[in-house]
Amino acid sequence: MTTQVPSLDHLKQAYAVTAKATQITPLPESAALARETGALRVFVKPESLQWAGSFKVRGAFWRLKRLSPDEARKSSPIPPAILRKGWPPPARRWAFQ
């Protein structure tokens, strides 16, 4: 299995598209994790602070935006999980844009 590394242009394009559906999250340093792992410094990216509660929204949004018109027509509607009251209002609004 080969791993394809995305080009800088591909990453910039993905960021431009997904930035509309995500928010900037902090990158705090964790001295405790650094001590536990023996690393000089450890940073934690808490993607759970995204409106949808997960980093997965970034990849899902990117994939949905890349669907061909035919794929989009054949795709299923918004998953029922998004419609649950547990989702924060910004995530629900994003899902229906």
C-alpha positions in Angstrom: 0.0 0.0 0.0 1.4 3.4 -0.9 0.7 6.5 1.0 0.1 9.7 -1.0 1.3 12.9 0.6 -0.9 15.8 -0.4 0.8 18.7 -2.1 1.0 22.2 -0.5 -1.5 23.4 -3.1 -3.9 20.6 -2.3 -3.7 21.4 1.5 -4.3 25.1 0.8 -7.3 24.3 -1.3 -8.7 21.9 1.4 -8.1 24.6 4.1 -9.9 27.3 2.0 -12.9 25.0 1.7 -13.0 23.5 5.2 -12.4 26.8 7.0 -16.0 27.7 6.2 -17.2 24.7 8.3 -14.7 24.6 11.1 -13.3 27.0 13.7 -9.7 27.6 14.9 -9.0 25.5 18.0 -6.2 26.2 20.5 -2.9 24.4 20.6 -2.1 24.2 24.3 1.2 22.8 25.6 1.0 19.9 28.0 3.9 19.7 30.5 2.4 16.5 32.0 2.4 14.7 28.7 5.9 15.9 28.0 7.1 14.4 31.3 5.2 11.1 30.8 6.6 10.6 27.3 10.1 12.0 27.9 9.5 14.6 25.1 10.9 18.1 25.4 7.5 19.6 24.6 4.1 18.2 23.8 1.2 20.1 22.3 -2.4 19.0 22.2 -4.9 19.9 19.5 -8.3 19.7 21.1 -10.4 19.1 18.0 -13.3 18.2 20.3 -13.8 21.9 20.6 -15.1 22.0 17.0 -18.8 22.9 16.7 -19.5 19.3 15.8 -17.3 18.0 18.6 -14.8 16.2 16.4 -12.0 16.7 13.8 -14.0 14.4 11.5 -16.2 17.3 10.4 -13.2 18.7 8.5 -12.7 15.5 6.4 -16.4 14.9 5.9 -17.0 18.5 4.7 -14.0 18.2 2.3 -15.3 15.0 0.9 -18.8 16.3 0.5 -17.6 19.4 -1.3 -15.6 17.2 -3.7 -18.6 15.1 -4.8 -19.4 15.2 -8.5 -22.9 16.3 -9.4 -23.8 12.7 -10.1 -22.4 11.5 -6.7 -24.2 14.3 -4.9 -27.5 13.3 -6.5 -27.0 9.7 -5.4 -25.8 10.5 -1.9 -27.9 10.1 1.2 -29.5 13.1 2.9 -28.1 14.6 6.1 -27.4 11.7 8.6 -30.0 11.4 11.3 -27.3 11.9 14.0 -26.9 15.5 12.9 -30.5 16.2 13.4 -30.4 15.1 17.1 -30.8 17.8 19.7 -27.4 16.9 21.1 -25.6 18.6 18.2 -24.7 22.2 19.0 -26.8 24.7 16.9 -23.7 25.9 14.8 -23.1 22.3 13.7 -26.8 21.9 12.7 -26.7 25.2 10.8 -23.5 24.1 9.0 -25.0 20.8 8.0 -27.9 22.4 6.2 -25.8 25.0 4.3 
